[in-house]
Structure formats: structure tokens, C-alpha cells
Amino acid sequence: MKQETKFEEIWAPALISYTDWVLKKALSLKIHKLYFLARDARMVYQIACRMTEQEGLPLTCRYLEGSRYAWRMAEFTLPESDPVEKICMGGVHVTLRKILRRGGLSDREAEEVAERLGKRRELDHTLSYADTQRMKPVLSECEVFWELLRGHAEEAYHNTVRYLEQEGLPEQEPFAIVDSGWVGSLQLTLEHLRDSMAGSGRSPIHGFYFGLYELPKDADPDTYHTYYFRPYQDIEKKVHFNNCLFEAVCSAKEGMTVGYREEAGRMTPVYQNDQNPNSALIVRNELLLEKLLAQPDIVKSMILPPEEVQRRLEGLMSSPTDGDVREYGDYLFSDDVSDSSLQPVAAVLEDREIKHLHVLNRLLIMKGIKKEEFRDSAWPEGSVVRAGNQISYHLFQIRMYKRLVYIKKKLKNR
């Protein structure tokens, strides 16, 4: 199946249906200003601008350049922030170097800190989740690390605040952010940054998300709104969904924003790279979307009931065909806030590595009980189909692990 047909069949209807929900939800809450966050909400912004114009809706749509990395670096200057907690997080192929980069440290600075910690030779060793958590007290007591992080954070705060002020975030008018979602941490980060600029007492920031697995600590659940799946609920939807594939396909052609600088009197984003590594594929998707948006009747026909959006997404994400994996498996993806360690979203894994994805093996490796190097895949279902052996059995194991993770989160939240 050609990419254009697949995009029209699955991605465009999902994005258009989500956007339609966002616009209606905003108006029902009497919110008339929407900020669509880079990069995951770029296509949603494209759709919203066209739908708002065609339907004459009383909404202002803005696109906000930023990233978890850029805004967290600025937030690290604030007293309510916990930098060590936020940089010592799990992920695909986590190393000490990657953890230190999350704190804004250069390679040279990371090597200096590793030397002080007696871990120079371990700087690029893959860490299990347990190893990553054990780094928290180590970094908390490292004065050199804190000195370097604070220097980078103060510079980031100054430039980020100027950009957010320029875009109107401290204003009194109520607004909401629109994003793909997953944990909703950027909404709380923006709350902290806005309050540091303008003081408290303003309307809370609302967030509209495709889906949320959980909520940030201390978040107000009444300001987090989801379209597809809710925090700690809708477990089966989450089991058959893949947020990494969603991000890879529904991104923007620009590189990740890592900070801001002044140009001709305005604050402009600084990109890690000139382009998204998937820019050629994304541009093709954007052009196709633009052609669809030029035909209002077709757009209306693509506003689907949530259960139909679910059926189409699950077919691609959870039970992909060989053709699906050939089409989407080589999109490059990084789950890290610094956009490092790019790999195909459906990583090429050996049979031994696929067995590590099985529920029991994975739990033992993550706990450090089983001494095996764990190589993850951003789209494990795609990796299984790509390998071509015992597909049904491996997919069953992957779903069991995901189901266990979401059940645990639900029970923990009670």
C-alpha cells in the first residue's frame, strides 16, 4: 500500500478527528487561545488553522517552539524543580553521558564529571533502569555537576523567559496548550515558568492531549484533557498503541529546539540540527495533508468516531504487516529529551534480543537480577515483524509486559 493511501486511511483521520475534538473542547471551556507545541502538534496546528478559518471559529491558534529539553533546562533554576529526578529517567539505551547531557553538559563537561565520580570508563555503558536510579544520590552529592548544571540552566532561563514573554504567555487571557501528550510534564513546566515571570494568581493553563499515560506529580487533573486514552485508565488502548511511532510520523520537519537566541530584536529558536532526520518523509506527509485540507467536504468525512480511529491505529501499531514495517520501520527516533541516540523506530533485533522483550526476561533485566545487556526498540511490534520469527508469540509477550506496566501504574495511583 502506498504511503499516500496509508496516510489518508490512518494518520490523517486520526489527526483530523483529534483536532476537531480539541477545537470543540476549547470552546466548551471558554478558552479562545491555543498554543500548539513543537514538534508533535505541528500537523494538528496545520489542521486547526484551516478548520478555524473555514468554520469561522472564535479561536486564535499559535505554534510554540520548544521541547522538554529546552524548557526543563530553564525550569532547573526554579526552587520547585528537581533536576536530578528529571535527568535520571529510564529510556532506550540510557548511559551516564546521556544523563549528563540532559542537564545541559557538553561532552567535555560530562567527561569531567565522570572522572570526578570515578566512572570515566563507564561513561558510555548502557545502564539498566535500576542503575539509572542509583545515579540519583551519586549526582546529588557531586558539586562539580551542580556547578555546571546551574550555569547552563541560568542562561537557558534568561532566553526562554524572553521567548515566552514575546509569545504572550504571561498575559491574563486564559489559554491552553495542545500536544501529543504521554505524561503531560510540559504543562506543569510552563506553569512554573509563567509563574516565575508574572507571579501567581492567573488562570490555570489547560492542556489538550491525544493521550496521557499518567499525570505529573502535583498536577491538577481538572486541567488535563485527553482525546484517546486517559491517565491510569483505558489500559487496552495503551497496550495496542505506540507513542514512539506516533511521534516519529506526526512530527515537524525542523530539528529539536534546544534553546533561544536574539535575532533582529526577536527571540528565535535554536535547533539541535537544521532538520528533523525524517524531514523528507514528513514534508511528503504535510503536502498530502495540505491537499486534503483544501477540500472541506473530505475533511468532514475524515472526522471519525473514536472507536474507528482506535481500530485503524491498532491495526498498524499493534499488529503491523510486513508492508507497514517496510513503510514506517525506518523512521528515525530518539526517546531522549536531548534527541540523541537516534535509531530506526523498529530497531533490527536478533532473536536473543527479542526474547529480552518478553515479560519475565525484561523484568529481571530491568531489576538487574539477570545480567544481560538490554537493547530496546521504540516500536517493538515492528521489530518482531521485521525479524519474522514466531511473530504471534513475541507480540503476545510484548502486550503482556505493557499490560502489566499499565495495571501497576493504575494500582499505584489508587
Residue pairs with C-beta under 8 A, 6 or more apart in sequence:
1 9
1 323
1 327
3 281
3 284
3 285
3 327
4 288
6 316
6 324
6 327
7 285
7 288
7 289
8 288
8 292
9 312
10 312
10 313
10 315
10 316
11 249
11 250
11 285
12 288
12 289
12 292
12 302
13 302
13 303
13 304
13 308
13 309
13 312
14 309
14 312
14 313
15 43
15 44
15 47
15 250
15 289
16 47
16 299
16 302
16 303
17 227
17 302
17 303
17 304
17 306
17 309
18 44
18 210
18 227
18 228
18 309
19 44
19 47
19 48
19 51
20 51
20 303
21 208
21 227
22 34
22 44
22 48
22 178
22 208
22 227
23 48
23 51
23 52
23 57
23 59
25 208
25 225
26 32
26 34
26 59
26 176
26 208
27 57
27 58
27 59
29 176
29 206
30 174
31 174
31 175
31 176
31 206
32 58
32 59
32 60
32 173
32 174
33 59
33 60
33 62
33 173
33 174
33 175
33 176
34 48
34 59
34 60
34 61
34 62
34 175
34 176
34 177
34 178
34 208
35 62
35 63
35 64
35 167
35 169
35 175
35 176
35 177
35 178
36 42
36 44
36 45
36 48
36 61
36 62
36 63
36 64
36 177
36 178
36 179
37 64
37 66
37 177
37 178
37 179
37 186
38 63
38 64
38 65
38 66
38 67
38 252
38 254
38 257
38 269
39 67
39 251
39 252
39 254
39 256
39 276
40 179
40 180
40 246
40 247
40 250
40 251
41 63
41 178
41 179
41 180
42 63
42 250
42 251
42 252
42 286
43 250
43 252
43 285
43 286
43 289
44 178
44 250
45 61
45 63
45 178
46 286
46 289
46 290
46 293
47 289
47 293
47 299
48 59
48 61
48 178
49 61
50 293
50 299
51 57
51 299
52 59
52 61
54 296
62 167
62 168
64 167
64 177
65 163
65 257
65 269
66 160
66 186
66 257
66 269
67 256
67 257
67 258
67 337
67 339
68 185
68 186
68 189
68 337
69 102
69 256
69 257
69 258
69 337
69 338
69 339
70 156
70 160
70 257
70 258
70 259
70 260
71 160
71 186
71 189
71 190
71 193
72 81
72 86
72 102
72 189
72 337
73 103
73 104
73 152
73 153
73 156
73 157
73 160
73 259
74 153
74 156
74 157
74 159
74 160
74 161
74 193
75 81
75 157
75 189
75 192
75 193
76 83
76 86
76 103
76 149
76 150
76 153
76 156
76 157
77 150
77 153
77 154
77 156
77 157
78 192
78 193
78 196
80 192
81 192
83 103
83 149
83 153
84 136
84 139
84 140
85 136
86 102
87 99
87 100
87 102
87 103
87 139
88 99
88 132
88 133
88 135
88 136
88 139
89 102
89 132
90 129
90 132
91 98
91 335
91 336
92 334
92 335
92 336
92 341
92 343
92 376
92 377
92 378
93 126
93 341
93 343
93 375
93 376
94 126
94 127
94 132
94 336
95 123
95 124
95 125
95 126
95 127
96 110
96 114
96 119
96 122
96 123
96 124
96 125
96 127
96 135
97 107
97 110
97 114
97 123
97 124
98 336
98 338
98 340
98 341
99 127
99 132
99 135
99 139
100 109
100 110
100 113
100 114
100 145
101 107
101 110
101 336
101 338
101 340
102 336
102 337
102 338
103 145
103 148
103 149
103 152
104 148
104 149
104 152
104 153
104 156
105 113
105 145
105 148
105 149
105 152
109 148
110 123
111 120
111 123
112 144
112 148
113 142
113 144
113 145
113 148
114 120
114 122
114 123
116 142
116 144
116 145
117 138
117 142
126 373
126 374
126 375
127 135
128 365
128 366
128 367
128 368
128 374
129 366
129 367
130 366
130 367
130 368
131 368
139 145
156 259
159 259
159 260
159 261
159 262
159 267
160 193
160 259
160 260
161 193
161 196
161 197
162 260
162 262
162 267
163 260
163 267
163 269
164 170
164 190
164 193
164 194
164 197
165 197
166 266
166 267
169 175
169 190
169 193
169 194
169 197
170 194
170 197
170 198
170 202
172 202
172 203
173 203
174 203
174 206
175 205
175 206
176 205
176 206
176 207
176 208
177 186
177 187
177 190
177 205
177 206
177 207
177 208
178 207
178 208
178 209
179 186
179 207
179 208
179 209
179 210
180 209
180 210
180 211
180 243
180 246
180 247
180 250
181 207
181 209
181 210
181 211
181 212
181 226
181 243
182 209
182 211
182 212
182 213
182 243
183 212
183 213
183 214
183 215
183 216
184 207
184 209
184 212
184 214
184 215
184 216
184 219
184 224
184 231
185 216
187 205
187 207
187 216
187 219
187 223
187 224
188 216
188 218
188 219
190 205
191 204
191 205
194 202
194 205
195 202
204 220
204 223
205 223
206 223
206 224
206 225
207 223
207 224
207 225
208 225
208 227
209 224
209 225
209 226
209 227
210 226
210 227
210 228
210 246
211 226
211 227
211 228
211 229
211 230
211 234
211 237
211 238
211 241
211 243
212 224
212 226
212 229
212 230
212 231
213 229
213 231
213 238
213 243
213 406
213 409
214 231
214 232
214 409
214 413
215 221
215 224
215 231
221 231
224 231
227 306
228 234
228 237
228 241
228 306
228 309
228 310
229 237
229 238
229 241
231 413
232 406
232 409
232 410
232 413
233 410
235 403
235 406
235 407
235 410
236 403
237 310
238 402
238 406
239 318
239 399
239 402
239 403
239 406
240 313
240 314
240 317
240 318
240 399
241 313
241 314
241 317
241 318
242 317
242 318
242 378
242 379
242 381
244 333
244 335
244 345
244 378
244 379
245 316
245 317
245 328
245 331
245 345
245 378
245 379
245 382
246 317
247 333
248 278
248 328
248 331
248 332
248 333
248 345
248 378
249 281
249 282
249 285
249 328
249 331
251 276
251 278
251 282
252 276
252 282
253 275
253 276
253 279
253 282
253 283
253 286
254 269
254 271
254 275
254 276
255 271
255 272
255 273
255 274
255 275
255 276
255 339
256 271
256 272
256 273
256 276
256 339
257 269
257 270
257 271
257 272
258 270
258 271
258 272
258 338
259 269
259 270
260 267
260 268
260 269
260 270
261 267
261 268
261 270
262 268
272 338
272 339
273 339
276 282
277 332
277 342
278 331
278 332
281 331
292 298
292 299
292 302
293 299
316 324
316 328
317 379
317 381
318 381
318 395
318 399
319 381
319 395
320 328
320 381
320 382
320 385
321 385
322 385
324 382
324 385
325 346
325 382
325 385
325 386
328 345
328 346
328 379
328 382
329 344
329 345
329 346
329 379
329 382
329 383
329 386
330 344
330 345
330 346
331 344
331 345
332 342
332 343
332 344
332 345
333 342
333 343
333 344
333 345
333 378
333 379
334 340
334 341
334 342
334 343
335 378
343 378
345 377
345 378
345 379
345 382
346 377
346 378
346 379
346 381
346 382
346 383
346 385
346 386
347 375
347 376
347 377
347 378
347 383
348 383
348 386
348 387
349 357
349 375
349 377
349 383
349 386
349 387
350 387
351 387
351 389
353 375
354 383
354 384
354 387
354 389
354 394
355 361
356 362
356 365
356 372
356 374
356 375
357 376
357 377
357 380
357 384
357 394
357 397
357 398
357 401
358 394
358 397
358 398
358 401
359 397
359 400
359 401
359 404
361 370
361 372
362 374
362 401
363 401
364 370
365 372
365 374
366 374
377 383
380 398
381 395
381 398
384 391
384 394
384 395
384 398
385 391
387 394
